[in-house]
Amino acid sequence: MSLQRTPQSRVFVELVPWADRGRENNAVSGGEALPGLRRPGPSAQAQSATREVHVSGTAEVSASPDRAQVAVLVSSTKEAAAEAKKSVCRRLDYITQSLRQQGLQLASGKRGLLPPHRAENVTVTKDFRRVENAYHMEAEVCITFTEFGKMQNICNFLVEKLDSSVVISQPQFYHTPGSVENLRRQACLVAVENAWRKAQEVCNLVGQTLGKPLLIKEEETKEWEGQIDDLQSSRLSSSLTVQQKIKSATIHAASKVFITFEVKGKEKKRKNL
């Protein structure tokens, strides 16, 4: 009696790292079996599996404006050109002298009609033209402040010392370039830190050790200016106080992140023999 020929064996299970677990159900092509290959038991699967904890973290940060600009307008209309220049330059000299006494840096120049010039935080522009049968001269001093308390003191001083021909604008608050990007970056970092703390507390609660991060993903980010309940009042910006203007110009940034951490078991301390 001839022996029945044994059919070629085919392997349908392959032992792979947990990261490649999608290949477990694929059949091995070819007619030969892989040597030493066997279906892993439950214990082997548990050892090869990477335990993970998935957490999300959110953060919201804000930044008040760091700059404010005030414009001081001086004008005069006279029949004689020299009188119009003299009237404006006299008051302009008083304004610039007061600003220097307060520690603001101004560009130097000769007295009289000058082209626009700029210092570190003060810009002066002058305009001279003829209006019908008279001469009109106008000078504008734009002052940029970094200290809002000093700004209020200077504005109050000028209002008190100068007549009604000098017009002082309401302060305009704003942010230096790059402030929004820096705030967005800060929100992301705080959100990551919050997610890490959450994962750390979860692992401590269940008696595990938090491992390295496997995935960090920023899922959402947004920025806005002012508060939602201030939108209606912001329409009447001229009626807002200085503090309300600062609050309205404050920018906010929010970030939401998703992080996957590796989870490690508690290491057992070996007893010294």
SEDONU-747085 format. One record per residue (C-alpha): residue number from 1; x, y, z. Coordinates in steps of 0.02 Angstrom, whole numbers. Example, Ala and Ser with C-alpha at 12.3 -4.5 7.8 and 13.67 -1.06 7.14 Angstrom:
REM SEDONU-747085
k->1	px->615	py->-225	pz->390
k->2	px->684	py->-53	pz->357
END
This chain:
REM SEDONU-747085
k->1	px->0	py->0	pz->0
k->2	px->74	py->165	pz->-49
k->3	px->79	py->302	pz->80
k->4	px->-32	py->450	pz->52
k->5	px->68	py->603	pz->6
k->6	px->66	py->736	pz->139
k->7	px->-1	py->901	pz->72
k->8	px->107	py->1055	pz->81
k->9	px->81	py->1152	pz->241
k->10	px->28	py->1335	pz->239
k->11	px->48	py->1458	pz->381
k->12	px->-89	py->1581	pz->416
k->13	px->-19	py->1662	pz->574
k->14	px->140	py->1762	pz->591
k->15	px->217	py->1826	pz->751
k->16	px->252	py->2011	pz->725
k->17	px->283	py->2161	pz->838
k->18	px->128	py->2245	pz->905
k->19	px->158	py->2396	pz->795
k->20	px->133	py->2281	pz->643
k->21	px->-18	py->2192	pz->713
k->22	px->-113	py->2229	pz->553
k->23	px->-12	py->2092	pz->468
k->24	px->-70	py->1954	pz->586
k->25	px->-216	py->1901	pz->479
k->26	px->-118	py->1894	pz->316
k->27	px->-74	py->1724	pz->249
k->28	px->107	py->1683	pz->213
k->29	px->126	py->1657	pz->26
k->30	px->224	py->1510	pz->-44
k->31	px->221	py->1326	pz->-10
k->32	px->351	py->1314	pz->126
k->33	px->324	py->1343	pz->309
k->34	px->425	py->1472	pz->404
k->35	px->541	py->1386	pz->526
k->36	px->506	py->1402	pz->711
k->37	px->342	py->1492	pz->681
k->38	px->197	py->1460	pz->795
k->39	px->41	py->1546	pz->854
k->40	px->82	py->1651	pz->1005
k->41	px->-11	py->1618	pz->1164
k->42	px->-99	py->1748	pz->1272
k->43	px->56	py->1781	pz->1376
k->44	px->163	py->1815	pz->1222
k->45	px->32	py->1933	pz->1153
k->46	px->28	py->2029	pz->1316
k->47	px->217	py->2048	pz->1314
k->48	px->223	py->2108	pz->1134
k->49	px->79	py->2231	pz->1154
k->50	px->124	py->2412	pz->1188
k->51	px->11	py->2479	pz->1323
k->52	px->-45	py->2657	pz->1291
k->53	px->-144	py->2795	pz->1373
k->54	px->-234	py->2924	pz->1267
k->55	px->-268	py->3095	pz->1342
k->56	px->-320	py->3266	pz->1282
k->57	px->-270	py->3434	pz->1352
k->58	px->-337	py->3609	pz->1330
k->59	px->-272	py->3780	pz->1376
k->60	px->-325	py->3961	pz->1357
k->61	px->-204	py->4106	pz->1379
k->62	px->-221	py->4293	pz->1354
k->63	px->-110	py->4445	pz->1333
k->64	px->-150	py->4627	pz->1362
k->65	px->-92	py->4756	pz->1233
k->66	px->88	py->4811	pz->1257
k->67	px->81	py->4973	pz->1157
k->68	px->-30	py->5127	pz->1152
k->69	px->-26	py->5272	pz->1031
k->70	px->-88	py->5448	pz->1063
k->71	px->-95	py->5588	pz->934
k->72	px->-78	py->5772	pz->985
k->73	px->-140	py->5892	pz->850
k->74	px->-88	py->6076	pz->849
k->75	px->-155	py->6196	pz->717
k->76	px->-165	py->6381	pz->680
k->77	px->-240	py->6488	pz->542
k->78	px->-172	py->6665	pz->518
k->79	px->-171	py->6796	pz->383
k->80	px->19	py->6803	pz->389
k->81	px->120	py->6646	pz->358
k->82	px->249	py->6688	pz->491
k->83	px->115	py->6709	pz->623
k->84	px->40	py->6538	pz->585
k->85	px->211	py->6456	pz->595
k->86	px->255	py->6547	pz->755
k->87	px->92	py->6499	pz->841
k->88	px->110	py->6315	pz->801
k->89	px->297	py->6302	pz->835
k->90	px->280	py->6387	pz->1004
k->91	px->155	py->6259	pz->1066
k->92	px->247	py->6117	pz->981
k->93	px->408	py->6164	pz->1071
k->94	px->314	py->6161	pz->1235
k->95	px->244	py->5988	pz->1196
k->96	px->412	py->5914	pz->1145
k->97	px->497	py->5989	pz->1297
k->98	px->366	py->5912	pz->1411
k->99	px->390	py->5743	pz->1327
k->100	px->579	py->5752	pz->1351
k->101	px->555	py->5790	pz->1535
k->102	px->452	py->5632	pz->1547
k->103	px->594	py->5529	pz->1475
k->104	px->530	py->5507	pz->1296
k->105	px->659	py->5512	pz->1157
k->106	px->631	py->5638	pz->1018
k->107	px->726	py->5671	pz->859
k->108	px->825	py->5831	pz->858
k->109	px->801	py->5966	pz->726
k->110	px->802	py->6150	pz->692
k->111	px->659	py->6257	pz->746
k->112	px->534	py->6297	pz->611
k->113	px->452	py->6201	pz->470
k->114	px->527	py->6027	pz->465
k->115	px->493	py->5871	pz->362
k->116	px->422	py->5721	pz->457
k->117	px->549	py->5646	pz->576
k->118	px->542	py->5497	pz->691
k->119	px->622	py->5454	pz->856
k->120	px->611	py->5291	pz->952
k->121	px->433	py->5321	pz->1011
k->122	px->383	py->5494	pz->946
k->123	px->338	py->5545	pz->768
k->124	px->312	py->5727	pz->719
k->125	px->233	py->5781	pz->555
k->126	px->200	py->5959	pz->496
k->127	px->89	py->6025	pz->359
k->128	px->81	py->6203	pz->294
k->129	px->-44	py->6261	pz->164
k->130	px->-144	py->6410	pz->107
k->131	px->-331	py->6417	pz->144
k->132	px->-422	py->6553	pz->45
k->133	px->-344	py->6717	pz->104
k->134	px->-254	py->6643	pz->255
k->135	px->-115	py->6521	pz->297
k->136	px->-147	py->6361	pz->393
k->137	px->-13	py->6261	pz->483
k->138	px->-43	py->6096	pz->568
k->139	px->74	py->5986	pz->669
k->140	px->39	py->5811	pz->732
k->141	px->138	py->5724	pz->868
k->142	px->110	py->5535	pz->875
k->143	px->174	py->5462	pz->1037
k->144	px->195	py->5276	pz->1067
k->145	px->190	py->5223	pz->1249
k->146	px->242	py->5061	pz->1332
k->147	px->193	py->5123	pz->1506
k->148	px->9	py->5163	pz->1512
k->149	px->21	py->5254	pz->1678
k->150	px->148	py->5375	pz->1603
k->151	px->33	py->5397	pz->1454
k->152	px->-112	py->5452	pz->1563
k->153	px->-2	py->5572	pz->1662
k->154	px->65	py->5656	pz->1505
k->155	px->-106	py->5670	pz->1424
k->156	px->-181	py->5745	pz->1581
k->157	px->-36	py->5868	pz->1595
k->158	px->-55	py->5927	pz->1414
k->159	px->-243	py->5947	pz->1431
k->160	px->-217	py->6053	pz->1586
k->161	px->-78	py->6165	pz->1517
k->162	px->-132	py->6190	pz->1336
k->163	px->-285	py->6279	pz->1268
k->164	px->-427	py->6205	pz->1166
k->165	px->-332	py->6230	pz->1003
k->166	px->-231	py->6074	pz->1049
k->167	px->-328	py->5913	pz->1019
k->168	px->-273	py->5751	pz->1104
k->169	px->-343	py->5591	pz->1032
k->170	px->-404	py->5442	pz->1129
k->171	px->-268	py->5310	pz->1156
k->172	px->-264	py->5169	pz->1031
k->173	px->-201	py->5007	pz->1109
k->174	px->-118	py->4872	pz->1004
k->175	px->6	py->4728	pz->1007
k->176	px->181	py->4722	pz->936
k->177	px->209	py->4609	pz->784
k->178	px->224	py->4426	pz->830
k->179	px->119	py->4438	pz->986
k->180	px->-20	py->4327	pz->917
k->181	px->103	py->4194	pz->860
k->182	px->191	py->4194	pz->1028
k->183	px->24	py->4180	pz->1118
k->184	px->-30	py->4036	pz->1005
k->185	px->133	py->3945	pz->1042
k->186	px->112	py->3973	pz->1229
k->187	px->-66	py->3903	pz->1224
k->188	px->-4	py->3745	pz->1137
k->189	px->135	py->3717	pz->1264
k->190	px->18	py->3740	pz->1412
k->191	px->-107	py->3619	pz->1334
k->192	px->30	py->3488	pz->1312
k->193	px->83	py->3513	pz->1492
k->194	px->-96	py->3492	pz->1552
k->195	px->-115	py->3331	pz->1452
k->196	px->49	py->3264	pz->1523
k->197	px->-8	py->3301	pz->1701
k->198	px->-172	py->3214	pz->1668
k->199	px->-86	py->3059	pz->1601
k->200	px->35	py->3060	pz->1747
k->201	px->-107	py->3063	pz->1873
k->202	px->-199	py->2924	pz->1782
k->203	px->-46	py->2811	pz->1785
k->204	px->-14	py->2847	pz->1968
k->205	px->-194	py->2805	pz->2008
k->206	px->-185	py->2633	pz->1927
k->207	px->-10	py->2595	pz->1988
k->208	px->83	py->2613	pz->1824
k->209	px->227	py->2718	pz->1760
k->210	px->204	py->2845	pz->1621
k->211	px->322	py->2817	pz->1476
k->212	px->375	py->2921	pz->1327
k->213	px->251	py->3009	pz->1214
k->214	px->210	py->2913	pz->1055
k->215	px->100	py->3044	pz->971
k->216	px->70	py->3230	pz->999
k->217	px->-63	py->3313	pz->892
k->218	px->-137	py->3487	pz->903
k->219	px->-319	py->3463	pz->857
k->220	px->-387	py->3639	pz->874
k->221	px->-324	py->3817	pz->893
k->222	px->-412	py->3984	pz->889
k->223	px->-381	py->4166	pz->931
k->224	px->-497	py->4311	pz->968
k->225	px->-489	py->4489	pz->1032
k->226	px->-586	py->4557	pz->1179
k->227	px->-732	py->4474	pz->1266
k->228	px->-891	py->4418	pz->1181
k->229	px->-999	py->4519	pz->1300
k->230	px->-899	py->4676	pz->1255
k->231	px->-944	py->4673	pz->1070
k->232	px->-1096	py->4783	pz->1093
k->233	px->-1007	py->4910	pz->1202
k->234	px->-856	py->4914	pz->1086
k->235	px->-962	py->4999	pz->954
k->236	px->-956	py->5156	pz->1060
k->237	px->-768	py->5153	pz->1083
k->238	px->-761	py->5339	pz->1121
k->239	px->-864	py->5310	pz->1278
k->240	px->-752	py->5172	pz->1346
k->241	px->-633	py->5202	pz->1489
k->242	px->-448	py->5165	pz->1475
k->243	px->-467	py->5000	pz->1567
k->244	px->-612	py->4951	pz->1454
k->245	px->-507	py->4992	pz->1301
k->246	px->-366	py->4883	pz->1366
k->247	px->-486	py->4741	pz->1399
k->248	px->-562	py->4759	pz->1226
k->249	px->-389	py->4752	pz->1145
k->250	px->-335	py->4599	pz->1245
k->251	px->-305	py->4448	pz->1134
k->252	px->-346	py->4269	pz->1184
k->253	px->-283	py->4104	pz->1115
k->254	px->-347	py->3927	pz->1147
k->255	px->-271	py->3760	pz->1101
k->256	px->-326	py->3578	pz->1113
k->257	px->-202	py->3436	pz->1096
k->258	px->-212	py->3246	pz->1090
k->259	px->-66	py->3143	pz->1156
k->260	px->-31	py->2957	pz->1163
k->261	px->90	py->2900	pz->1298
k->262	px->172	py->2733	pz->1325
k->263	px->126	py->2648	pz->1489
k->264	px->254	py->2547	pz->1585
k->265	px->229	py->2433	pz->1733
k->266	px->300	py->2473	pz->1902
k->267	px->478	py->2410	pz->1916
k->268	px->501	py->2290	pz->2061
k->269	px->648	py->2327	pz->2172
k->270	px->770	py->2184	pz->2184
k->271	px->816	py->2129	pz->2358
k->272	px->1000	py->2119	pz->2395
k->273	px->1054	py->1941	pz->2430
END
